[in-house]
Amino acid sequence: MTANPGRTEGDSWDLASSVGATATMVAASRALASQGPDALLDDPLADPLVRAVGLDPFIRIIDGELDFDDDPLLNRRARIEQMTVRTRFFDDFFTGAAQDGVRQAVILASGLDTRAYRLRWPAGMVVYEVDQPQVIAFKTDTLAGLGAAPTAERRAIGVDLRDDWPEALRRGGFDVGRPAAWSAEGLLPYLPPQAQDRLFDHITALSAPGSRLATEHVPDPNAFTNERLQRITERWQRAGFDLDAADLFYQGQRSVVVDYLSGHGWQVAAHAVRDLYAQHGFEFPEELTAAFGDLNYVAATLK
Ligand SMILES: C[S@@+](CC[C@H](N)C(=O)[O-])C[C@H]1O[C@@H](n2cnc3c(N)ncnc32)[C@H](O)[C@@H]1O
């Protein structure tokens, strides 16, 4: 069963609604992790971006007015560590690809990600950001208004990732003849299972040998059970995010990312998030698995 009554085929959103608000939620965690003298992340634009979206609960979270000390995933420290593990994984992925000579990055579902503005990209780097048109336009305008300058050549592509985004990317200047580094961070559950396969098919078709891809992987093809979605929803609602995960995520059996990519010519390395926590010296919150399944971050290279 892959239908979702909360979603429709061509549904669209801004950063304050539906799937778009989840981008603001994770940006609020990056803003938190970038605060203070012992900050674990350095994403100074996350704070003004979240404020510009204007969703009150997220502003109160970054202002320290809302904390959930008793919640193993929502308390301030847990949010910071969760986002630090995730952000550093994808940062290191892009930095490593650039060091190895890749000069095109494609950030799929870029949301309020500011890597195009904060990573130290080499000269000649082109960073594509792909997300819904309203999301792309809001971020571009807000950051321009803040006087922020990209640290690479940023090309923003507003398109639905269920549509013909490869054509939009090519029109934006993407060079299929050169290797690229792709990321799909925090995206897959918001795509229907077939659209997830299509996304990887498109990425593979657009990738010259040596291209790389970073994304998330849960070994269980039925990871998003009703119980898990309920846990996520309860947490979102406690945090003031008044939406139902079951209305945003697509349930039903989906391809296992590692198997799918391996079967399509990618050499895949999966990193259990539990191990990444340990590498950072953080204690792994078991509740993360209860809510999201056995999460891994994967980095793959096209053979
Ligand atoms: C949880 S946010 C993650 C944003 C960003 N990757 C990050 O980690 O901060 C999910 C993002 O996926 C985007 N997204 C989901 N489905 C999409 C679709 N069909 N087309 C374009 N963007 C989509 C949303 O607009 C949103 O920005």
The ligand as an SDF file (V2000), in Angstrom:
LIG
                    3D

 27 29  0  0  0  0  0  0  0  0999 V2000
   13.5030   17.0090    5.8320 C   0  0  0  0  0  0  0  0  0  0  0  0
   13.7070   18.2110    4.5800 S   0  0  0  0  0  0  0  0  0  0  0  0
   15.4530   18.0140    4.2610 C   0  0  0  0  0  0  0  0  0  0  0  0
   16.0670   19.2550    3.6830 C   0  0  0  0  0  0  0  0  0  0  0  0
   17.5870   19.2270    3.5670 C   0  0  0  0  0  0  0  0  0  0  0  0
   18.0540   18.1170    2.7770 N   0  0  0  0  0  0  0  0  0  0  0  0
   18.2070   19.1720    4.9370 C   0  0  0  0  0  0  0  0  0  0  0  0
   18.6630   18.1030    5.3470 O   0  0  0  0  0  0  0  0  0  0  0  0
   18.2070   20.2040    5.6060 O   0  0  0  0  0  0  0  0  0  0  0  0
   12.9310   17.4680    3.1620 C   0  0  0  0  0  0  0  0  0  0  0  0
   13.1170   18.2860    1.8950 C   0  0  0  0  0  0  0  0  0  0  0  0
   12.7240   17.4790    0.7940 O   0  0  0  0  0  0  0  0  0  0  0  0
   12.1000   18.3120   -0.1440 C   0  0  0  0  0  0  0  0  0  0  0  0
   11.2610   17.4620   -0.9850 N   0  0  0  0  0  0  0  0  0  0  0  0
   10.5150   16.4070   -0.5900 C   0  0  0  0  0  0  0  0  0  0  0  0
    9.8300   15.9000   -1.6290 N   0  0  0  0  0  0  0  0  0  0  0  0
   10.1640   16.6530   -2.7090 C   0  0  0  0  0  0  0  0  0  0  0  0
    9.7580   16.6440   -4.0640 C   0  0  0  0  0  0  0  0  0  0  0  0
    8.8660   15.7640   -4.5210 N   0  0  0  0  0  0  0  0  0  0  0  0
   10.2880   17.5660   -4.8970 N   0  0  0  0  0  0  0  0  0  0  0  0
   11.1870   18.4780   -4.4370 C   0  0  0  0  0  0  0  0  0  0  0  0
   11.5980   18.5390   -3.1580 N   0  0  0  0  0  0  0  0  0  0  0  0
   11.0830   17.6430   -2.3000 C   0  0  0  0  0  0  0  0  0  0  0  0
   11.3030   19.2760    0.7090 C   0  0  0  0  0  0  0  0  0  0  0  0
   10.8770   20.4250    0.0140 O   0  0  0  0  0  0  0  0  0  0  0  0
   12.2890   19.5590    1.8280 C   0  0  0  0  0  0  0  0  0  0  0  0
   13.0960   20.6610    1.5310 O   0  0  0  0  0  0  0  0  0  0  0  0
  1  2  1  0
  2  3  1  0
  2 10  1  0
  3  4  1  0
  4  5  1  0
  5  6  1  0
  5  7  1  0
  7  8  2  0
  7  9  1  0
 10 11  1  0
 11 12  1  0
 11 26  1  0
 12 13  1  0
 13 14  1  0
 13 24  1  0
 14 15  1  0
 14 23  1  0
 15 16  2  0
 16 17  1  0
 17 18  1  0
 17 23  2  0
 18 19  1  0
 18 20  2  0
 20 21  1  0
 21 22  2  0
 22 23  1  0
 24 25  1  0
 24 26  1  0
 26 27  1  0
M  CHG  2   2   1   9  -1
M  END
$$$$
